[in-house]
Amino acid sequence: MDKKLKIGIIGCGGIANSKHLPALSQYPDLCEMVAFCDIIEERAEKACKEYGAPGAKFCTDYHEILADPNIDVVHVLTPNVAHPTISIDAFEAGKHVMCEKPMAHTAEAAQAMMDAWKKSGKKFTIGYQNRFRPEVQALHKACEAGELGEIYFAKAHALRRRAVPTWGVFPDKSKQGGGPLIDIGTHALDITLWMMDNYKPVSVMGSVYEKLGHLPEATEGNAFGPWDPKTYEVEDSAFGFVKFEDGATVYLEASWALNVRESKEASTTLFGTKAGAEINSGMSFPTNELIINKTFNGMLTEERNSASGNVAYFEGGSTSPEVVEAGQWLRAIIEDGEPLVKPEQAFVVTRILDAIYRSSAEGKEIAL
């Protein structure tokens, strides 16, 4: 390729600095970050100085980035509620779009993003970097090869005992659209559906709880220090039961604060006709592990594989999931290939999450 991809960053907060900017900086031969936008000018300026190419600019109005004809790609790294508007504007401006997870805070907004993407002819992906973990990749290969048989039931795990984020706008419903379900439940559901290769949900039942978020005593022992119960506006836990066209079922559990012994995050348990499998990740596990259970010569057996690193907080070397994700995305654009995380798949995740919230609010099953 003659020229490097020119990238504009929209949103220079936590996820930009912990994930996207360091990851993109690992590919100086493929891309350069030439523009940075944040509603807090100092953040945009800091990111520009740290990661910008020579002559890079910073601004507080993302339309300035979209108006620059030299910019090929934008990364939308804002709070959830801003994802749809910015992404749609970016497609209309002729840019490729990497949007952080989840795609949107409602199914309706996600549909508008899908419509804009299809009209644009550009590349589009969502930031589900957990797919790039080695044990997740290994299990996906086994599922693709049919080693588990028909996967008819699965559990998607995103449970934290006490790990409410106390930075950014996480407890602000008007900016995030929800709490742990939309924040970390989305990763667990994405992994699970990807393993099953099942994107045809027909109905959803959900229960969403605000039980601990407003209790001052519940903040004790929080991994990130006490949160403010007075300004906590989102759920502290949520649970969903999803039925699919082929009869398969998925149970999703998500929490930032729950009186549970084991913290299991970005994890999945699969039940197949030939074998079962589970991926364990999160605060209760020193390393991410993959366990396959099956019968072998008349005996029940277990096979364990471990991969190092704690993906939840994006620590790791050059092969860490967010770095692999960035490389795969850049090459998909350069080589006119498909990103691993397809918009159609991310759209189904958002539809299910939205239906869990609606089911809980309306007290009934939601037909999709």
N, C-alpha and C positions, 0 to 999 in steps of 0.2 A: 504494500500500500504506500502510495506516495506521500500522503499527508496524515498526520495524527488526527484522531477524533478530538474535536474541541468541545469541552464539557462545561456547562453552566450548572452551578449548585444553587438550589433554591431551598433555604433553610440550613442554618449553620450552627444548630444546637447539638444536643447530646448524640443522636444517632449519626449525624454527619461526622462528628469528631471521633467517635469511638469505632465507627465502622467504615463508612464510605470514603472519607478523605484519605485515611491511611491505606485502605485497600486499593484505591485508584492510583495512589502514588507509587505502587509496586509495578506499574505498567507504563514507564516513561516512553517506551517505544511505540505504544499503542494510542496513548491519549495525553492531553494536557488540560488542566483545569484553568479556564481563562476568565471566569466570572463567578462571583459569589454574591448571594442576596440573602438578607435577613431583616426582619422588621426592627431588630436591634442592630444599629449600624456598627457598633464596636465588634460584635460577633462576626459580621461579614468581613470587616477589615482584618481582624485577627486571622480568620481562615484564609483570606487572600494572601496575607504575608507569609503564612506558614506553608501553604500548599499551592499557591498560584504560580502559573508560568510567568516568565518575564512579560511585563505589560498587562498583567491581569487586572481586572477592575472589580470594584465592589459597589453594591447599591442596596437600597431598602425597598425598591419597587420591582417585583419580578418581571413586569412587562418590559423593562429595559433589557433583560437577558433575552426574552423571547423576540424582541425587535432586532437583535443582532444577527444578521444573515450568516455570519461566520460560525456561529455556534450550532453544532450538529445534534448534541444530546443534552437533555436536562435530567438531573436527579432531583426528584421532588421529596424533600426530607423534612417536611413540616408536620405539625400536629394533624391527626387523622382527618378532621373535618375540612381542612383546606386541600386535601389531596384531589378531590374531583375538579374543582374550579381551575386549579393551576394546571393539572394534567390535560384537561380539555383545551385550555388556552394554548398549551404547548403543542398539542397535536395540530390545532388550527394554524399555528405558526410554523408548522413543518418540521418539528423536532422529534427525535426518538426520545422515549420516556422510560426511565427507571423510577418507579414510585415505591416508596417504602411501604411495608405492610401496615395494616390491611389495605386492600385496594380503596375502600371507602367505608364510611360509617353507616350507610344504608344501602340496601339492594337497588333502590331507585337511582341513587347517585352513581353506583357502580355501573349500572346499565348505561347511563349517559356517557361514562368514560369509555365503555366498550363501543358505543356508537361512534364517538369521536375518533377512536383509534382505527376502526374499520374504514372510515372515510379517509383517513390520513395517508394510509399506505406505509406508515412508519413502524419501527419496532417498538414493542411495549413489553415490559416485565415488571414483576412485583418482588420486593426484597425478602424472599423466603430463603435466607442463607442456610437454614438448617438442613436443607436437602443436600448440601455439599459436604456434610460431615461424613467421614469414611464409613462409619458403621451404618449410617442411613443409606449411603450409596450401595454398600454390600447387601443390605436387606432388600433394597429395591431390585437389584440384579436377581436375587433369589426369587422374588415375587414375579418378575417378568419371565423367568425361566419355568414358572409353574411349580416350584419346589414346595410351596405351601398348599398347593391345590386351590380349590375355590375358597376365597376369604369371605366368609358370610357374616362374621361379627368382628368388631374391633372396638378398642377403647383408645381415646385420644386424651393424653394426660398433660395438664398444665397447672399442677398444684404447688403452691408455695404455702408453707405454714405461717410465716410472717416475713414477707418481703415486699411491702408496699413501697413503690418508688416515691421518694420524697423530693425529687428534683423536677424541673420542667413543669409541664401542665398535666401530668398523668391523672390527678384526681379531679380535673376540670371537665365536666361532661360536655359543656358547650364547645370545647376545642377537640376533645378526644372521641366523643360519642359513646363512651363506655369505659369500663375498667379492665379487669383481668381477662374477661372473655375475648374482647376485641384486641387486647394487647398481646397476651401470650397464648390464649386458647387458639388464636388464629394459626400459630406455628404448629401446634400439635395436630390440629385438624388438617392442615395442609399436608403434613407428612403422612397422615393416616389415609387420606383420600388418594394420595399419590401411590402409596403401596398397593391399595386395592384397585387402582385405576378405575374408580367408580365415581362418576360425576353426574349421576341422575337421581338426586334426592326427590322423594315424593311427599314426605310429611315430616314435621318437626314438632316435638314437645319440649318445652324449656321451663326451667325455674331459675330465677335470678334473685340473689339475696343481698340485702343491705343490713347485715346483722352486727358486724364487728367494726365497720368503718367509723361509726359515730361514738364508739365506746372508748373513753380516754384510757381505761385500764388495758384495752386490747392492743394498744400501741407498744406496750412493753415487750422487749425482745425483738422488735422489728430490725431486720438486717441492715436497714439504711437509716436507723434512728427513728424516733417517734414521728408519726405524721400528725397533722392537725385535724382532729375529728370535726371541727366546726366548718372547715372548708372542703371536707371530703364529700364529693357529689356522686360518685359512681358505685357500682356494686363491689362487694368484697369477694363474692364467689358466684358461680353460675354453672348450670348443668343442662345438658341437652341430650335428647334421644332422637336419632335421625333414622328414618326408614327410606330405603332405596327401591328403585323400580324393579330390580331383580330379587327383592326380598331381603337383601343384606341390611344390617343394622350397625350404626355407630353410636357409642356413648361418649360424650365429651364432658370433661370436668376441668374447671379453671378456677383458680383462686389466687389472690394476693395475700389474704389473711383467712385462715381456716384452722380450726383445732383438729389437725390431722398430724399423724406421726411422721409420715414420709413425704418429703418434698420431691415431686417428680415433674419435670418440665421439658417441653419439646420432646415428649416421649410417646410411644405408641405400643399397644399390645394387639396382636393379630391372631385370629383363630381361623385356621384353614382346615380343609378336609384331609390333607396329607401331613401337615405339621403346624405348629404354632410358633410365634416369635414375639419377643418383646425387646424394646429399646429402652434402657434406663438412663436418664440424664437428669441433672438438676442438683440442688443443694445437698441432697442426701447421698449422692454418689460421687466418690472421689474422681472416678473416670467414667466416661460414657461407655456403656456396655451393650452388646447385642447377645441375646440368648435365644437359641433355637431349640424347641422341644419336639420330639417325634418318637416313633417306634423304630427300633433297630434289632432285627433278628429276634423278635418276640419280647424285647425289653423296651421299657420307657427310658429315653436318654435325653440328656441336655448337652448342648454345645455352646460354650461361652467364648465371646471375642470381645476384647477391650480396645478402645481407641482413646488416646489421651486428649486432654483439653476440656475446658468448660465453656461451651459455646454461648451460654446465656449472656456472658459479659464480654464476648469478642476478644478474648485473650488468646494469643498464639502466634506462631511464626508465619512464614510466607505461604505455607500450605493451609492456613486456617480457613474455615469455611467462607468467611466474607471476602477473602482475597481470591479464592477459587471462583466464587460467584461473580466478582467484578471482571475477572479475566474471561469467563464464559460469556458474559453479557457483551463485552467489548468485541470479542471475536464474532459473536452472532451478527453484530452490525457490520463489521468489516467484511466478513465472508458471506454476508446475506444468508445466514443460517437462522435457526430458531433458538430463542433463549430456552433454557431448561424449564424455567417457570413460565408457563403459558398463561396469557391473560384469561382465557376461557376457564382455566382451572381455578385461578385466584378469584374469579367472579363467583364461582359456585361456593367457595369458602365464605365469601361475604354474604351471599344469599342465605346460607345456613345460620351464620352468626346473627344476622338481622332477624331471622325467623325465631331464633331462641329468645331474643329480647321481646319480640312481638307476642310470642306464645305466653311468656311469663306475664306480660302486661295485660293481655286480654283473657288469660286464664283458660286457654283452649289450644287444641292442636292446630297448627298452621299447615294448610295444604300448599305445596309448591307446584 
